[in-house]
Amino acid sequence: MRDTSGQAAAAAYMTIKKMDASCAPNDVQFGRTRIDSEDKDLGPDIYGVRYVGSWKEVWQFTICGRTAEVPIIFRADGDGGAYTDIKSADIVVLPKS
């Protein structure tokens, strides 16, 4: 998870930086996470581990006063881990509240 959170935070930062060139990654806050979807092929949860299938989560990061939602696709690797895929083009920066 540590590798994935770092990659997701970097992708969120780069997306926000395109909107605000003065943004510096000094205060990155990890927010909510949610499961967005589960594929039909997703296997059963065995003590918190999936061995087959894929699912999509959305992780929120707040940087420079802006919140970005980063979709992450997880694909079970058959050994209790998962491969991840983050597409910067799919990141959504929420309107300022």
N, C-alpha and C positions, 0 to 999 in steps of 0.2 A: 504494500500500500504506500510505503514511503516514496518509492520511485514514481508511482502514479500521481500522488498528490503534488510532488515537485513539478512533474511535467504539466499537470493540469493548471497549477498556479502560474507557471511560466507562460502557458498559452493564454490564460486570462489576462495576465499583465500585458502581453504583447498586443492583445486586442484592445485593451483600455488605452494603452500608450498611443495607438493610432488615432484615438479620439482626443487625447490630451498629451501633447508632446512633452509637457513639463512633469508628467507623472514619473515618480521614482518609486521603486518597489521597497520602500522603507517600512511600510505597515501593511503587510498582507494578512488578512483575516479569513480563516476558513469558516464557512457558514454551514448552512443546511445541506444535507444530501437526501436524495430520494431515488427510488427505483422508478424509472420512467416506463420501461416495458420489459417483458420476458418473452423470449422466443418459444415457440411450441416445442422445440427440441430440448429445452432446459430440463436437466435431470433433477431428481429429488435432492433436497437439502439433507446432507448426511453430516450431522454435527457441525453445521455451519459451512460445509464445503460442497461445492458442485463439481462433478466430474465430467459432465457433458453439457453442451448447449451454450447459449449466450443470453445476455441481458444488457440493458442500457440503464445507467444511472446518470443523474445530473447533480453536479457538485457546484456549490456557490463559493465564490471568492470575492471579498471586498478589498479594493485597492484604490487609493487616491479618491476615496469617497464614492466610488462607483462599484456596483455589484454586477459580476459576470456569472452567468450560468454556463457551466462547461459540461456538455454531454460526453459521456465516456462509455464506449462499448467494451464489454468484458466477454471473452470467449474462454470457456473452461479448457484447460490444457490436458485433461485426462489424468493428472497426477496431483490434483488438489489445489493447483494454482490457476492463474488465468492470464491470458494475453490481453492487452488493452489497446484501444485505438481512440485517439483524440484528434478530431478534425477542427482546426481553428476556424474554418468557415462556418461551422455550426454553433459557435459560441454566441450567446445572446447577452448584450449588456442592457440591464434593466434601466428604465427611466429613473432619474434622480427623484427621491421622494421629498 
